[in-house]
Amino acid sequence: MSEPRTLNYAAAIREAFEQLLEHDPRVFVIGQGLWSPWYVGSSMTDIDKKFGRGRIIDSPVSENATTGAAVGAALAGMRPIVVHPRMDFMLLAVDPIVNQAANWSYMFGGKRGVPVVFRPIINRGGEQAAQHSQALQALFMHVPGLKLVMPATAHDAKGLLIAAVNDGNPVMYIDDRWLYAEQGQVPQEMYSTPIGQAAIRRAGGDVTVVASSYLVPQALKAADDLASRGISAEVIDLRSIKPWDKATVYGSVGRTGRLVIADGGWRTCGVAAEIAASVAEEAFDALRAPIVRVTLPDTPAPMSKQLEDAYYVDARQIGDAVARLLGVASAV
């Protein structure tokens, strides 16, 4: 394996696209803004120029038709990737995702897979308000037949996209614009990050902090602050939220006895709620304290910067939740 280089998250996604398109003629990409100078936040810069606009298709503003066409192409043997630059508007494509792609393999008795990747992008902050800032992963986590991955590092941004395309089943690859500048070590060759396998990003003995996507670096920042106050937090990066790695989470809770779950979606019926319920049901004896969830409040995203600062989860909120759980004063 080659020596890893430092790339940012967006560049790692771009490299995954380039290598997938080079190595598999069945792969094509369809979605909005793929020919734009914006290039999906620089994550697809000049890909259309290298591979041609027959394989990089800039679609009309018709999420349902675009996604349905990709699902049909997957059934015909292609490996499409559908880009939804804002996750909010992917709701217009729920029918081909939920009614079609998620069900076909089951309805065909496993004889026909649907190797399609849906790439919705979460946009937060910047005073974009309620219709442009939604993190809807829990909605799709609920659906049988879909896999969901949420990379938090540049390494996994590349590895999970490659894994998703090669999986052979419908996979939702959810990336968050807040991560695009994050730097990390990324090998040059093609590689896959296993779907359904979490990573322990920091070992600790007092409390387990489970997070995904942009909240992983926030959880690590919180753990640094907690360490300065004598609290040892173990930070788990879920990487996949369906299937999620129960063995790693339960094993960590077995060591620490305490669990804080940080999720960038809403609280009710969210990812954190599912993990909390599963731990309470299947690993209750390991718990020495109530489970704590750190999530968005059950309100739409506000527009003003001041309200956004209070609304979105960050390292401070995670650290305060851990401190309260352990009966320690919160950071000033």
ZIWO-V700697 format. One line per field, one symbol per residue. ss: DSSP state (H for helix, E for strand, C for the rest). phi: phi as a letter, one per 30 degrees, with the letter a starting at -180 (. if undefined). burial: # if it has 9 or more other C-alpha atoms within 8 Angstrom, else .. A space follows every 10 residues. Layout:
BEGIN
ss: ???
phi: ???
burial: ???
END
This chain:
BEGIN
ss: CCCCEEEEHH HHHHHHHHHH HHHCCCEEEE ECCCCCCCHH HHCCCCHHHH HCCCCEEECC CCHHHHHHHH HHHHHCCCEE EEEECCHHHH HHHHHHHHHH HHHHHHHCCC CCCCCCEEEE EECCCCCCCC CCCCCCHHHH HCCCCCEEEC CCCHHHHHHH HHHHHHHCCC EEECEEHHHC CCEEEECCCC CCCCCCCCEE EECCCCEEEE ECCCHHHHHH HHHHHHHCCC CCEEEEECCE EECCCHHHHH HHHHHHCCEE EEEEEECCCC HHHHHHHHHH HHCHHHCCCC CEEEEECCCC CCCCHHHHHH HCCCHHHHHH HHHHHHCCCC CC
phi: .dddcdbded dddeddeddd ddcbdddbbb lcidcdedhh iidbeidddd ciddcccddd dbeddddddd ddddddjdbd bcccdbeedd edcddddddc edcdeddcii dbcbdccccd cdcbiihdid cbbdccdded ddcdjccbbb dcbdededdd dddddddjbd bcccccedcd cdcadbdddd accddjcdbd dadabcaccc bbhddddddd ddddddddci cccccccdic cadcdddddd dddddcibbb ccbdcdddhc eddddddddd dcbddddcad dcccbdddbd ddcdeddedd dddbdddddd dddddcicdd dd
burial: ....#.#### ########## #.....#### ####....## #####.##.. ###.#####. ..##.###.# #.###..### ########## ..######## #####..... .######### #####.#### .#######.# #.#.###### ########## #####..### #######.## .######..# ###.####.# ########## ######.### ###.###... ########## #####...## .###.##### #######.## ######.##. ..#..##... ######.... ###.#.##.. #.###.#### #####..... ..
END
